[in-house]
Amino acid sequence: MIRHMTFRKLNTLHKLKFNRVDANLRWVHFESAPWIGNTGARVSVFVVFADGKRKIDELRLKTSSGMVIPAEVDDQTSLPQELSQFNELPESFRNFYKVSFNLAGPEVVVGVGLIEKHEVPLFTLIPKIEHPDFLFDILCQAASSFPDTEFSTFVETGTLYGHTAIHAACMFEHVYSIELNEQLNSNAKAISSCFPQIQFIQGDSGVEIAKLINRISSPTIFFLDAHWSGDKSVDWQSSEFSGYPTDTSHLGNTETVTPSSQEQVPLDRELEIVLSRFPHEAIIIIDDWQSIGERNNAFAGEDWSHLSKQSLLEQFDASPRKIFHYPYDDKHYILGIRSMAESPDVATSNVNESAEAA
Ligand SMILES: C[S@@+](CC[C@H](N)C(=O)[O-])C[C@H]1O[C@@H](n2cnc3c(N)ncnc32)[C@H](O)[C@@H]1O
């Protein structure tokens, strides 16, 4: 069973949020991904004051206990596109600063202004870990069908910033997350020292998952979320989803030709491997179920058309390991499978083949 003790720990994380507290502060803009920043990730915030009455002579950052945090403060910078509405203010009202610093941990950071020689607290930043609430709900629901099973391992495909992996690290003894993009993988690795139970693996999840499952000896939750989620080649103006602040990867070779559906989404290969070779009980959560079979759903060029909901459902129904499968909501599909030992119809040759392949 997923342990209730760890749920309490999770609730503490819920409270970590970036906040703005001062009435003078008009905007804080995060350039990078602060939620991954428990070990020194670089964070840039734009702070904009629409206040012509007070001139801020100096802006500093301090911890809530009063220690000064080394920060670069740039008041010459130009505003990013998202804040261009502030350019319409009269010049004397436009006070804005770009403040960049390394997060030292999930501690409160206070922005302090020196105004007429007095230090005035201007804003507060509280580091936030973004995590998917649905995961917690799904696990409680699906795990109740396995009353005697302890799921101590969580495998994610598609790491991105590591949100879900961090979230899962509060609930599981072992967490593995596979990411194709080298930069995203190495960013995520930077947080491993805070969460030693997470292992970040770089590579194509349709290949890496086969090697990984040979190392896992316990019932596992698989969260299948690897897919191209766009990059700078995408026309975001004509897309519903506005994109992540960083490029994500696909298996195609060029940046100019839109990748094929197979190159964008490894889900069919991942499922095939888990269903035919993972020997233990498992709960499989398929993310973005609504995109299956679709093109241009979230953004121009997105393509999941090599997959079909109908054929996946037939594959699940035909599996002798199936315990249940159902849509959790529009976005998530859940599948529970028994161990191979409890599924006599599963050819044992599958297990032998996978051991040889490893
Ligand atoms: C939607 S994001 C993952 C979000 C993440 N699971 C979370 O919950 O925050 C999808 C990620 O999959 C990665 N990706 C795309 N194709 C992949 C592949 N074949 N193998 C592993 N990762 C892949 C992309 O680079 C992107 O970072």
The ligand as an SDF file (V2000), in Angstrom:
LIG
                    3D

 27 29  0  0  0  0  0  0  0  0999 V2000
    4.8160   16.6610  -21.1870 C   0  0  0  0  0  0  0  0  0  0  0  0
    6.5130   16.6210  -20.8990 S   0  0  0  0  0  0  0  0  0  0  0  0
    6.6490   15.6710  -19.4190 C   0  0  0  0  0  0  0  0  0  0  0  0
    6.0790   16.3430  -18.1820 C   0  0  0  0  0  0  0  0  0  0  0  0
    6.4560   15.6500  -16.8840 C   0  0  0  0  0  0  0  0  0  0  0  0
    6.1620   14.2360  -16.9290 N   0  0  0  0  0  0  0  0  0  0  0  0
    5.7100   16.2680  -15.7350 C   0  0  0  0  0  0  0  0  0  0  0  0
    4.7780   15.6450  -15.2090 O   0  0  0  0  0  0  0  0  0  0  0  0
    6.0390   17.3820  -15.3490 O   0  0  0  0  0  0  0  0  0  0  0  0
    7.0970   15.4840  -22.0820 C   0  0  0  0  0  0  0  0  0  0  0  0
    8.6030   15.2620  -22.0560 C   0  0  0  0  0  0  0  0  0  0  0  0
    8.8970   14.0700  -22.8090 O   0  0  0  0  0  0  0  0  0  0  0  0
   10.1630   14.2290  -23.4140 C   0  0  0  0  0  0  0  0  0  0  0  0
   10.2730   13.2410  -24.5010 N   0  0  0  0  0  0  0  0  0  0  0  0
    9.8410   13.3140  -25.7790 C   0  0  0  0  0  0  0  0  0  0  0  0
   10.1100   12.1710  -26.4300 N   0  0  0  0  0  0  0  0  0  0  0  0
   10.7230   11.3450  -25.5590 C   0  0  0  0  0  0  0  0  0  0  0  0
   11.2430   10.0160  -25.6330 C   0  0  0  0  0  0  0  0  0  0  0  0
   11.1740    9.2990  -26.7620 N   0  0  0  0  0  0  0  0  0  0  0  0
   11.8160    9.5020  -24.5260 N   0  0  0  0  0  0  0  0  0  0  0  0
   11.8820   10.1970  -23.3510 C   0  0  0  0  0  0  0  0  0  0  0  0
   11.4090   11.4650  -23.2320 N   0  0  0  0  0  0  0  0  0  0  0  0
   10.8270   12.0220  -24.3140 C   0  0  0  0  0  0  0  0  0  0  0  0
   10.1440   15.6790  -23.8760 C   0  0  0  0  0  0  0  0  0  0  0  0
   11.4590   16.1600  -24.0880 O   0  0  0  0  0  0  0  0  0  0  0  0
    9.4150   16.3680  -22.7140 C   0  0  0  0  0  0  0  0  0  0  0  0
   10.3300   16.8880  -21.7930 O   0  0  0  0  0  0  0  0  0  0  0  0
  1  2  1  0
  2  3  1  0
  2 10  1  0
  3  4  1  0
  4  5  1  0
  5  6  1  0
  5  7  1  0
  7  8  2  0
  7  9  1  0
 10 11  1  0
 11 12  1  0
 11 26  1  0
 12 13  1  0
 13 14  1  0
 13 24  1  0
 14 15  1  0
 14 23  1  0
 15 16  2  0
 16 17  1  0
 17 18  1  0
 17 23  2  0
 18 19  1  0
 18 20  2  0
 20 21  1  0
 21 22  2  0
 22 23  1  0
 24 25  1  0
 24 26  1  0
 26 27  1  0
M  CHG  2   2   1   9  -1
M  END
$$$$
